[in-house]
Amino acid sequence: MILQDLQHYLRSHPKASLEELAQHFYIDADALRGMLTPLVRKGRVRKLEGKQCGKCHSCAPESLELYEWVQVQQ
């Protein structure tokens, strides 16, 4: 997978959890974080504060880590 594929997916699905991305691309969540980092740094993607839960510890941390595509205004 290349960064263009990740960017295309996020344009089509403006908000996605790390878990959704990992399942879609069949890639490890830690590897995806490494790919998302330059996109966040460039301002193309924004990491959102995760969903608030009741702290039951039954949710995978990747399902609470959310990313959002940032629309470039021209």
Distance bins in CASP14 RR format, pairs under 12 A and 6 or more apart:
PFRMAT RR
TARGET T0000
AUTHOR 0000-0000-0000
RMODE 2
METHOD distances of the structure
MODEL  1
1 7 0 0 0 0 0 1 0 0 0 0 0
1 8 0 0 0 0 0 1 0 0 0 0 0
1 9 0 0 0 0 1 0 0 0 0 0 0
1 21 0 0 0 0 1 0 0 0 0 0 0
1 22 0 0 0 0 0 1 0 0 0 0 0
1 24 0 0 0 0 1 0 0 0 0 0 0
1 25 1 0 1 0 0 0 0 0 0 0 0
1 26 0 0 0 0 1 0 0 0 0 0 0
1 27 1 0 0 1 0 0 0 0 0 0 0
1 28 0 0 0 0 0 1 0 0 0 0 0
1 31 0 0 0 0 1 0 0 0 0 0 0
1 32 0 0 0 0 1 0 0 0 0 0 0
1 34 0 0 0 0 0 1 0 0 0 0 0
1 35 1 0 0 1 0 0 0 0 0 0 0
1 36 0 0 0 0 0 1 0 0 0 0 0
2 8 0 0 0 0 1 0 0 0 0 0 0
2 9 0 0 0 0 0 1 0 0 0 0 0
2 25 0 0 0 0 0 1 0 0 0 0 0
2 27 0 0 0 0 0 1 0 0 0 0 0
2 35 0 0 0 0 1 0 0 0 0 0 0
2 39 0 0 0 0 0 1 0 0 0 0 0
3 9 0 0 0 0 0 1 0 0 0 0 0
3 10 0 0 0 0 0 1 0 0 0 0 0
3 25 0 0 0 0 0 1 0 0 0 0 0
3 32 0 0 0 0 0 1 0 0 0 0 0
3 34 0 0 0 0 0 1 0 0 0 0 0
3 35 1 0 0 1 0 0 0 0 0 0 0
3 36 0 0 0 0 1 0 0 0 0 0 0
3 37 0 0 0 0 0 1 0 0 0 0 0
3 38 1 0 0 1 0 0 0 0 0 0 0
3 39 1 0 0 1 0 0 0 0 0 0 0
3 40 0 0 0 0 0 1 0 0 0 0 0
3 42 0 0 0 0 0 1 0 0 0 0 0
3 44 0 0 0 0 1 0 0 0 0 0 0
3 45 0 0 0 0 0 1 0 0 0 0 0
4 10 0 0 0 0 0 1 0 0 0 0 0
4 11 0 0 0 0 0 1 0 0 0 0 0
4 35 0 0 0 0 0 1 0 0 0 0 0
4 39 0 0 0 0 0 1 0 0 0 0 0
4 44 0 0 0 0 0 1 0 0 0 0 0
5 11 0 0 0 0 0 1 0 0 0 0 0
5 12 0 0 0 0 0 1 0 0 0 0 0
5 21 0 0 0 0 0 1 0 0 0 0 0
5 24 0 0 0 0 1 0 0 0 0 0 0
5 25 1 0 0 1 0 0 0 0 0 0 0
5 26 0 0 0 0 0 1 0 0 0 0 0
5 27 0 0 0 0 0 1 0 0 0 0 0
5 32 0 0 0 0 0 1 0 0 0 0 0
5 35 0 0 0 0 1 0 0 0 0 0 0
5 39 0 0 0 0 0 1 0 0 0 0 0
6 12 0 0 0 0 0 1 0 0 0 0 0
6 13 0 0 0 0 0 1 0 0 0 0 0
6 16 0 0 0 0 1 0 0 0 0 0 0
6 18 0 0 0 0 0 1 0 0 0 0 0
6 20 0 0 0 0 0 1 0 0 0 0 0
6 21 1 0 0 1 0 0 0 0 0 0 0
6 22 0 0 0 0 0 1 0 0 0 0 0
6 24 0 0 0 0 1 0 0 0 0 0 0
6 25 1 0 0 1 0 0 0 0 0 0 0
6 27 0 0 0 0 1 0 0 0 0 0 0
6 31 0 0 0 0 0 1 0 0 0 0 0
6 32 1 0 0 1 0 0 0 0 0 0 0
6 33 0 0 0 0 0 1 0 0 0 0 0
6 34 0 0 0 0 0 1 0 0 0 0 0
6 35 1 0 1 0 0 0 0 0 0 0 0
6 36 1 0 0 1 0 0 0 0 0 0 0
6 37 0 0 0 0 0 1 0 0 0 0 0
6 38 0 0 0 0 0 1 0 0 0 0 0
6 39 1 0 0 1 0 0 0 0 0 0 0
6 40 0 0 0 0 0 1 0 0 0 0 0
6 44 0 0 0 0 1 0 0 0 0 0 0
6 45 0 0 0 0 1 0 0 0 0 0 0
6 67 0 0 0 0 1 0 0 0 0 0 0
6 69 0 0 0 0 0 1 0 0 0 0 0
7 13 0 0 0 0 0 1 0 0 0 0 0
7 14 0 0 0 0 0 1 0 0 0 0 0
7 16 0 0 0 0 0 1 0 0 0 0 0
7 21 0 0 0 0 0 1 0 0 0 0 0
7 35 0 0 0 0 1 0 0 0 0 0 0
7 36 0 0 0 0 0 1 0 0 0 0 0
7 38 0 0 0 0 0 1 0 0 0 0 0
7 39 1 0 0 1 0 0 0 0 0 0 0
7 40 0 0 0 0 0 1 0 0 0 0 0
7 42 0 0 0 0 0 1 0 0 0 0 0
7 43 0 0 0 0 0 1 0 0 0 0 0
7 44 1 0 0 1 0 0 0 0 0 0 0
7 45 1 0 0 1 0 0 0 0 0 0 0
7 67 0 0 0 0 0 1 0 0 0 0 0
7 69 1 0 0 1 0 0 0 0 0 0 0
7 70 0 0 0 0 0 1 0 0 0 0 0
7 72 0 0 0 0 0 1 0 0 0 0 0
8 24 0 0 0 0 0 1 0 0 0 0 0
8 25 0 0 0 0 0 1 0 0 0 0 0
8 39 0 0 0 0 0 1 0 0 0 0 0
8 44 0 0 0 0 0 1 0 0 0 0 0
8 69 0 0 0 0 1 0 0 0 0 0 0
9 15 0 0 0 0 0 1 0 0 0 0 0
9 16 1 0 0 1 0 0 0 0 0 0 0
9 20 0 0 0 0 1 0 0 0 0 0 0
9 21 1 0 0 1 0 0 0 0 0 0 0
9 22 0 0 0 0 0 1 0 0 0 0 0
9 23 0 0 0 0 0 1 0 0 0 0 0
9 24 1 0 0 1 0 0 0 0 0 0 0
9 25 1 0 0 1 0 0 0 0 0 0 0
9 27 0 0 0 0 0 1 0 0 0 0 0
9 32 0 0 0 0 0 1 0 0 0 0 0
9 35 0 0 0 0 0 1 0 0 0 0 0
9 36 0 0 0 0 0 1 0 0 0 0 0
9 39 0 0 0 0 0 1 0 0 0 0 0
9 45 0 0 0 0 0 1 0 0 0 0 0
9 67 0 0 0 0 0 1 0 0 0 0 0
9 69 0 0 0 0 1 0 0 0 0 0 0
10 16 1 0 0 1 0 0 0 0 0 0 0
10 17 0 0 0 0 0 1 0 0 0 0 0
10 18 0 0 0 0 0 1 0 0 0 0 0
10 20 0 0 0 0 0 1 0 0 0 0 0
10 21 0 0 0 0 1 0 0 0 0 0 0
10 24 0 0 0 0 0 1 0 0 0 0 0
10 25 0 0 0 0 0 1 0 0 0 0 0
10 32 0 0 0 0 0 1 0 0 0 0 0
10 35 0 0 0 0 0 1 0 0 0 0 0
10 36 0 0 0 0 1 0 0 0 0 0 0
10 39 0 0 0 0 1 0 0 0 0 0 0
10 40 0 0 0 0 0 1 0 0 0 0 0
10 43 0 0 0 0 0 1 0 0 0 0 0
10 44 0 0 0 0 1 0 0 0 0 0 0
10 45 1 0 0 1 0 0 0 0 0 0 0
10 46 0 0 0 0 0 1 0 0 0 0 0
10 47 0 0 0 0 0 1 0 0 0 0 0
10 66 0 0 0 0 0 1 0 0 0 0 0
10 67 1 0 0 1 0 0 0 0 0 0 0
10 68 1 0 0 1 0 0 0 0 0 0 0
10 69 1 0 1 0 0 0 0 0 0 0 0
10 70 0 0 0 0 1 0 0 0 0 0 0
10 71 0 0 0 0 0 1 0 0 0 0 0
11 39 0 0 0 0 0 1 0 0 0 0 0
11 44 0 0 0 0 1 0 0 0 0 0 0
11 45 0 0 0 0 0 1 0 0 0 0 0
11 68 0 0 0 0 0 1 0 0 0 0 0
11 69 1 0 1 0 0 0 0 0 0 0 0
11 70 0 0 0 0 0 1 0 0 0 0 0
11 71 0 0 0 0 1 0 0 0 0 0 0
11 72 0 0 0 0 0 1 0 0 0 0 0
12 20 0 0 0 0 0 1 0 0 0 0 0
12 21 0 0 0 0 0 1 0 0 0 0 0
12 24 0 0 0 0 0 1 0 0 0 0 0
12 69 0 0 0 0 1 0 0 0 0 0 0
13 20 1 0 0 1 0 0 0 0 0 0 0
13 21 0 0 0 0 1 0 0 0 0 0 0
13 24 0 0 0 0 1 0 0 0 0 0 0
13 45 0 0 0 0 0 1 0 0 0 0 0
13 66 0 0 0 0 0 1 0 0 0 0 0
13 67 0 0 0 0 1 0 0 0 0 0 0
13 68 0 0 0 0 1 0 0 0 0 0 0
13 69 1 0 0 1 0 0 0 0 0 0 0
14 44 0 0 0 0 0 1 0 0 0 0 0
14 45 0 0 0 0 0 1 0 0 0 0 0
14 46 0 0 0 0 0 1 0 0 0 0 0
14 48 0 0 0 0 0 1 0 0 0 0 0
14 66 0 0 0 0 0 1 0 0 0 0 0
14 67 0 0 0 0 1 0 0 0 0 0 0
14 68 1 0 0 1 0 0 0 0 0 0 0
14 69 1 0 1 0 0 0 0 0 0 0 0
14 70 0 0 0 0 1 0 0 0 0 0 0
14 71 0 0 0 0 1 0 0 0 0 0 0
15 21 0 0 0 0 0 1 0 0 0 0 0
15 45 0 0 0 0 0 1 0 0 0 0 0
15 46 0 0 0 0 1 0 0 0 0 0 0
15 47 0 0 0 0 0 1 0 0 0 0 0
15 48 1 0 0 1 0 0 0 0 0 0 0
15 50 0 0 0 0 0 1 0 0 0 0 0
15 51 0 0 0 0 0 1 0 0 0 0 0
15 65 0 0 0 0 0 1 0 0 0 0 0
15 66 1 0 0 1 0 0 0 0 0 0 0
15 67 1 0 0 1 0 0 0 0 0 0 0
15 68 1 0 1 0 0 0 0 0 0 0 0
15 69 1 0 0 1 0 0 0 0 0 0 0
15 70 0 0 0 0 0 1 0 0 0 0 0
16 22 0 0 0 0 1 0 0 0 0 0 0
16 23 0 0 0 0 1 0 0 0 0 0 0
16 24 1 0 0 1 0 0 0 0 0 0 0
16 25 0 0 0 0 0 1 0 0 0 0 0
16 32 0 0 0 0 0 1 0 0 0 0 0
16 36 0 0 0 0 0 1 0 0 0 0 0
16 45 0 0 0 0 1 0 0 0 0 0 0
16 46 0 0 0 0 0 1 0 0 0 0 0
16 47 0 0 0 0 0 1 0 0 0 0 0
16 48 0 0 0 0 0 1 0 0 0 0 0
16 62 0 0 0 0 0 1 0 0 0 0 0
16 63 0 0 0 0 0 1 0 0 0 0 0
16 65 0 0 0 0 1 0 0 0 0 0 0
16 66 1 0 0 1 0 0 0 0 0 0 0
16 67 1 0 1 0 0 0 0 0 0 0 0
16 68 0 0 0 0 1 0 0 0 0 0 0
16 69 0 0 0 0 1 0 0 0 0 0 0
17 23 0 0 0 0 1 0 0 0 0 0 0
17 24 0 0 0 0 0 1 0 0 0 0 0
17 29 0 0 0 0 1 0 0 0 0 0 0
17 32 0 0 0 0 0 1 0 0 0 0 0
17 36 0 0 0 0 0 1 0 0 0 0 0
17 47 0 0 0 0 0 1 0 0 0 0 0
17 48 0 0 0 0 1 0 0 0 0 0 0
17 50 0 0 0 0 1 0 0 0 0 0 0
17 51 0 0 0 0 1 0 0 0 0 0 0
17 59 0 0 0 0 0 1 0 0 0 0 0
17 60 0 0 0 0 1 0 0 0 0 0 0
17 61 0 0 0 0 0 1 0 0 0 0 0
17 62 1 0 0 1 0 0 0 0 0 0 0
17 63 1 0 1 0 0 0 0 0 0 0 0
17 64 1 0 0 1 0 0 0 0 0 0 0
17 65 1 0 0 1 0 0 0 0 0 0 0
17 66 1 0 1 0 0 0 0 0 0 0 0
17 67 1 0 0 1 0 0 0 0 0 0 0
17 68 0 0 0 0 0 1 0 0 0 0 0
18 24 0 0 0 0 0 1 0 0 0 0 0
18 25 0 0 0 0 0 1 0 0 0 0 0
18 27 0 0 0 0 0 1 0 0 0 0 0
18 28 0 0 0 0 0 1 0 0 0 0 0
18 29 1 0 1 0 0 0 0 0 0 0 0
18 30 0 0 0 0 1 0 0 0 0 0 0
18 31 0 0 0 0 0 1 0 0 0 0 0
18 32 1 0 0 1 0 0 0 0 0 0 0
18 33 1 0 0 1 0 0 0 0 0 0 0
18 34 0 0 0 0 0 1 0 0 0 0 0
18 35 0 0 0 0 0 1 0 0 0 0 0
18 36 1 0 0 1 0 0 0 0 0 0 0
18 45 0 0 0 0 0 1 0 0 0 0 0
18 47 0 0 0 0 1 0 0 0 0 0 0
18 48 0 0 0 0 0 1 0 0 0 0 0
18 50 0 0 0 0 1 0 0 0 0 0 0
18 51 0 0 0 0 0 1 0 0 0 0 0
18 60 0 0 0 0 1 0 0 0 0 0 0
18 61 0 0 0 0 1 0 0 0 0 0 0
18 62 1 0 1 0 0 0 0 0 0 0 0
18 63 1 0 0 1 0 0 0 0 0 0 0
18 64 0 0 0 0 1 0 0 0 0 0 0
18 65 1 0 1 0 0 0 0 0 0 0 0
18 66 1 0 0 1 0 0 0 0 0 0 0
18 67 1 0 0 1 0 0 0 0 0 0 0
19 25 0 0 0 0 0 1 0 0 0 0 0
19 27 0 0 0 0 0 1 0 0 0 0 0
19 28 0 0 0 0 0 1 0 0 0 0 0
19 29 1 0 0 1 0 0 0 0 0 0 0
19 32 0 0 0 0 1 0 0 0 0 0 0
19 33 0 0 0 0 0 1 0 0 0 0 0
19 50 0 0 0 0 0 1 0 0 0 0 0
19 51 0 0 0 0 0 1 0 0 0 0 0
19 59 0 0 0 0 1 0 0 0 0 0 0
19 60 1 0 1 0 0 0 0 0 0 0 0
19 61 0 0 0 0 1 0 0 0 0 0 0
19 62 1 1 0 0 0 0 0 0 0 0 0
19 63 1 0 1 0 0 0 0 0 0 0 0
19 64 0 0 0 0 1 0 0 0 0 0 0
19 65 1 0 0 1 0 0 0 0 0 0 0
19 66 0 0 0 0 1 0 0 0 0 0 0
19 67 0 0 0 0 0 1 0 0 0 0 0
20 27 0 0 0 0 0 1 0 0 0 0 0
20 29 0 0 0 0 0 1 0 0 0 0 0
20 32 0 0 0 0 0 1 0 0 0 0 0
20 60 0 0 0 0 0 1 0 0 0 0 0
20 62 0 0 0 0 1 0 0 0 0 0 0
20 63 0 0 0 0 1 0 0 0 0 0 0
20 64 0 0 0 0 0 1 0 0 0 0 0
20 65 0 0 0 0 0 1 0 0 0 0 0
20 66 0 0 0 0 1 0 0 0 0 0 0
20 67 0 0 0 0 1 0 0 0 0 0 0
21 27 1 0 0 1 0 0 0 0 0 0 0
21 28 0 0 0 0 0 1 0 0 0 0 0
21 29 0 0 0 0 1 0 0 0 0 0 0
21 30 0 0 0 0 0 1 0 0 0 0 0
21 31 0 0 0 0 0 1 0 0 0 0 0
21 32 1 0 1 0 0 0 0 0 0 0 0
21 33 0 0 0 0 1 0 0 0 0 0 0
21 34 0 0 0 0 0 1 0 0 0 0 0
21 35 0 0 0 0 1 0 0 0 0 0 0
21 36 0 0 0 0 1 0 0 0 0 0 0
21 39 0 0 0 0 0 1 0 0 0 0 0
21 45 0 0 0 0 0 1 0 0 0 0 0
21 62 0 0 0 0 1 0 0 0 0 0 0
21 63 0 0 0 0 0 1 0 0 0 0 0
21 65 0 0 0 0 1 0 0 0 0 0 0
21 66 0 0 0 0 0 1 0 0 0 0 0
21 67 1 0 0 1 0 0 0 0 0 0 0
21 68 0 0 0 0 0 1 0 0 0 0 0
21 69 0 0 0 0 0 1 0 0 0 0 0
22 28 1 0 0 1 0 0 0 0 0 0 0
22 29 1 0 1 0 0 0 0 0 0 0 0
22 30 0 0 0 0 1 0 0 0 0 0 0
22 31 0 0 0 0 1 0 0 0 0 0 0
22 32 1 0 1 0 0 0 0 0 0 0 0
22 33 0 0 0 0 1 0 0 0 0 0 0
22 35 0 0 0 0 0 1 0 0 0 0 0
22 36 0 0 0 0 0 1 0 0 0 0 0
22 60 0 0 0 0 1 0 0 0 0 0 0
22 61 0 0 0 0 0 1 0 0 0 0 0
22 62 1 0 0 1 0 0 0 0 0 0 0
22 63 0 0 0 0 1 0 0 0 0 0 0
22 65 0 0 0 0 0 1 0 0 0 0 0
22 67 0 0 0 0 0 1 0 0 0 0 0
23 29 0 0 0 0 1 0 0 0 0 0 0
23 32 0 0 0 0 0 1 0 0 0 0 0
23 60 0 0 0 0 0 1 0 0 0 0 0
23 62 0 0 0 0 1 0 0 0 0 0 0
23 63 0 0 0 0 0 1 0 0 0 0 0
24 32 0 0 0 0 1 0 0 0 0 0 0
25 31 0 0 0 0 1 0 0 0 0 0 0
25 32 1 0 0 1 0 0 0 0 0 0 0
25 35 0 0 0 0 1 0 0 0 0 0 0
25 36 0 0 0 0 0 1 0 0 0 0 0
26 32 0 0 0 0 0 1 0 0 0 0 0
27 33 0 0 0 0 0 1 0 0 0 0 0
27 34 0 0 0 0 0 1 0 0 0 0 0
27 35 0 0 0 0 1 0 0 0 0 0 0
27 36 0 0 0 0 0 1 0 0 0 0 0
27 62 0 0 0 0 0 1 0 0 0 0 0
28 34 0 0 0 0 0 1 0 0 0 0 0
28 35 0 0 0 0 0 1 0 0 0 0 0
28 62 0 0 0 0 1 0 0 0 0 0 0
29 35 0 0 0 0 0 1 0 0 0 0 0
29 36 0 0 0 0 0 1 0 0 0 0 0
29 60 0 0 0 0 1 0 0 0 0 0 0
29 61 0 0 0 0 1 0 0 0 0 0 0
29 62 1 0 1 0 0 0 0 0 0 0 0
29 63 0 0 0 0 1 0 0 0 0 0 0
29 64 0 0 0 0 0 1 0 0 0 0 0
29 65 1 0 0 1 0 0 0 0 0 0 0
29 67 0 0 0 0 0 1 0 0 0 0 0
30 36 0 0 0 0 0 1 0 0 0 0 0
30 37 0 0 0 0 0 1 0 0 0 0 0
30 61 0 0 0 0 0 1 0 0 0 0 0
30 62 0 0 0 0 1 0 0 0 0 0 0
30 65 0 0 0 0 0 1 0 0 0 0 0
31 37 0 0 0 0 0 1 0 0 0 0 0
31 62 0 0 0 0 0 1 0 0 0 0 0
32 39 0 0 0 0 0 1 0 0 0 0 0
32 40 0 0 0 0 0 1 0 0 0 0 0
32 45 0 0 0 0 0 1 0 0 0 0 0
32 47 0 0 0 0 0 1 0 0 0 0 0
32 62 0 0 0 0 1 0 0 0 0 0 0
32 65 0 0 0 0 1 0 0 0 0 0 0
32 67 0 0 0 0 1 0 0 0 0 0 0
33 39 0 0 0 0 0 1 0 0 0 0 0
33 40 0 0 0 0 1 0 0 0 0 0 0
33 45 0 0 0 0 0 1 0 0 0 0 0
33 47 0 0 0 0 1 0 0 0 0 0 0
33 61 0 0 0 0 0 1 0 0 0 0 0
33 62 0 0 0 0 1 0 0 0 0 0 0
33 65 0 0 0 0 1 0 0 0 0 0 0
33 67 0 0 0 0 1 0 0 0 0 0 0
34 40 0 0 0 0 1 0 0 0 0 0 0
34 41 0 0 0 0 0 1 0 0 0 0 0
34 45 0 0 0 0 0 1 0 0 0 0 0
34 47 0 0 0 0 0 1 0 0 0 0 0
34 67 0 0 0 0 0 1 0 0 0 0 0
35 41 0 0 0 0 0 1 0 0 0 0 0
35 44 0 0 0 0 0 1 0 0 0 0 0
35 45 0 0 0 0 1 0 0 0 0 0 0
35 67 0 0 0 0 0 1 0 0 0 0 0
36 42 0 0 0 0 0 1 0 0 0 0 0
36 43 0 0 0 0 0 1 0 0 0 0 0
36 44 0 0 0 0 1 0 0 0 0 0 0
36 45 1 0 1 0 0 0 0 0 0 0 0
36 46 0 0 0 0 0 1 0 0 0 0 0
36 47 1 0 0 1 0 0 0 0 0 0 0
36 48 0 0 0 0 0 1 0 0 0 0 0
36 62 0 0 0 0 0 1 0 0 0 0 0
36 65 0 0 0 0 1 0 0 0 0 0 0
36 66 0 0 0 0 0 1 0 0 0 0 0
36 67 1 0 0 1 0 0 0 0 0 0 0
36 68 0 0 0 0 0 1 0 0 0 0 0
36 69 0 0 0 0 0 1 0 0 0 0 0
37 43 0 0 0 0 0 1 0 0 0 0 0
37 44 0 0 0 0 0 1 0 0 0 0 0
37 45 0 0 0 0 1 0 0 0 0 0 0
37 47 0 0 0 0 1 0 0 0 0 0 0
37 67 0 0 0 0 0 1 0 0 0 0 0
38 44 0 0 0 0 1 0 0 0 0 0 0
38 45 0 0 0 0 1 0 0 0 0 0 0
39 45 1 0 1 0 0 0 0 0 0 0 0
39 46 0 0 0 0 1 0 0 0 0 0 0
39 47 0 0 0 0 1 0 0 0 0 0 0
39 67 0 0 0 0 1 0 0 0 0 0 0
39 68 0 0 0 0 0 1 0 0 0 0 0
39 69 0 0 0 0 1 0 0 0 0 0 0
39 70 0 0 0 0 1 0 0 0 0 0 0
40 46 1 0 0 1 0 0 0 0 0 0 0
40 47 1 0 1 0 0 0 0 0 0 0 0
40 48 0 0 0 0 0 1 0 0 0 0 0
40 65 0 0 0 0 0 1 0 0 0 0 0
40 67 1 0 0 1 0 0 0 0 0 0 0
40 68 0 0 0 0 0 1 0 0 0 0 0
40 69 0 0 0 0 0 1 0 0 0 0 0
40 70 0 0 0 0 1 0 0 0 0 0 0
41 47 0 0 0 0 0 1 0 0 0 0 0
41 70 0 0 0 0 0 1 0 0 0 0 0
42 70 0 0 0 0 1 0 0 0 0 0 0
42 72 0 0 0 0 0 1 0 0 0 0 0
43 67 0 0 0 0 0 1 0 0 0 0 0
43 68 0 0 0 0 0 1 0 0 0 0 0
43 69 0 0 0 0 0 1 0 0 0 0 0
43 70 1 0 1 0 0 0 0 0 0 0 0
43 71 0 0 0 0 0 1 0 0 0 0 0
43 72 0 0 0 0 1 0 0 0 0 0 0
44 67 0 0 0 0 0 1 0 0 0 0 0
44 68 0 0 0 0 0 1 0 0 0 0 0
44 69 1 0 0 1 0 0 0 0 0 0 0
44 70 1 0 1 0 0 0 0 0 0 0 0
44 71 0 0 0 0 1 0 0 0 0 0 0
44 72 1 0 0 1 0 0 0 0 0 0 0
45 66 0 0 0 0 0 1 0 0 0 0 0
45 67 1 0 1 0 0 0 0 0 0 0 0
45 68 1 0 0 1 0 0 0 0 0 0 0
45 69 1 0 0 1 0 0 0 0 0 0 0
45 70 1 0 0 1 0 0 0 0 0 0 0
45 71 0 0 0 0 0 1 0 0 0 0 0
45 72 0 0 0 0 0 1 0 0 0 0 0
46 66 0 0 0 0 1 0 0 0 0 0 0
46 67 1 0 0 1 0 0 0 0 0 0 0
46 68 1 0 1 0 0 0 0 0 0 0 0
46 69 0 0 0 0 1 0 0 0 0 0 0
46 70 1 0 1 0 0 0 0 0 0 0 0
46 71 0 0 0 0 0 1 0 0 0 0 0
47 64 0 0 0 0 0 1 0 0 0 0 0
47 65 1 0 0 1 0 0 0 0 0 0 0
47 66 1 0 0 1 0 0 0 0 0 0 0
47 67 1 0 1 0 0 0 0 0 0 0 0
47 68 1 0 0 1 0 0 0 0 0 0 0
47 69 0 0 0 0 0 1 0 0 0 0 0
47 70 0 0 0 0 0 1 0 0 0 0 0
48 64 0 0 0 0 1 0 0 0 0 0 0
48 65 0 0 0 0 1 0 0 0 0 0 0
48 66 1 0 1 0 0 0 0 0 0 0 0
48 67 1 0 0 1 0 0 0 0 0 0 0
48 68 1 0 1 0 0 0 0 0 0 0 0
48 69 0 0 0 0 0 1 0 0 0 0 0
48 70 0 0 0 0 0 1 0 0 0 0 0
49 64 0 0 0 0 1 0 0 0 0 0 0
49 65 0 0 0 0 1 0 0 0 0 0 0
49 66 1 0 0 1 0 0 0 0 0 0 0
49 67 0 0 0 0 0 1 0 0 0 0 0
49 68 0 0 0 0 0 1 0 0 0 0 0
50 59 0 0 0 0 0 1 0 0 0 0 0
50 61 0 0 0 0 1 0 0 0 0 0 0
50 62 0 0 0 0 0 1 0 0 0 0 0
50 63 0 0 0 0 1 0 0 0 0 0 0
50 64 1 0 1 0 0 0 0 0 0 0 0
50 65 1 0 0 1 0 0 0 0 0 0 0
50 66 1 0 1 0 0 0 0 0 0 0 0
50 67 0 0 0 0 0 1 0 0 0 0 0
50 68 0 0 0 0 0 1 0 0 0 0 0
51 59 0 0 0 0 1 0 0 0 0 0 0
51 60 0 0 0 0 0 1 0 0 0 0 0
51 61 0 0 0 0 0 1 0 0 0 0 0
51 62 0 0 0 0 0 1 0 0 0 0 0
51 63 1 0 0 1 0 0 0 0 0 0 0
51 64 1 0 1 0 0 0 0 0 0 0 0
51 65 0 0 0 0 1 0 0 0 0 0 0
51 66 1 0 0 1 0 0 0 0 0 0 0
52 59 0 0 0 0 0 1 0 0 0 0 0
52 64 0 0 0 0 1 0 0 0 0 0 0
52 66 0 0 0 0 0 1 0 0 0 0 0
53 59 1 0 1 0 0 0 0 0 0 0 0
53 60 0 0 0 0 0 1 0 0 0 0 0
53 61 0 0 0 0 0 1 0 0 0 0 0
53 63 0 0 0 0 1 0 0 0 0 0 0
53 64 1 0 0 1 0 0 0 0 0 0 0
54 64 0 0 0 0 0 1 0 0 0 0 0
55 64 0 0 0 0 0 1 0 0 0 0 0
56 64 0 0 0 0 0 1 0 0 0 0 0
57 64 0 0 0 0 0 1 0 0 0 0 0
58 64 0 0 0 0 0 1 0 0 0 0 0
59 65 0 0 0 0 0 1 0 0 0 0 0
END
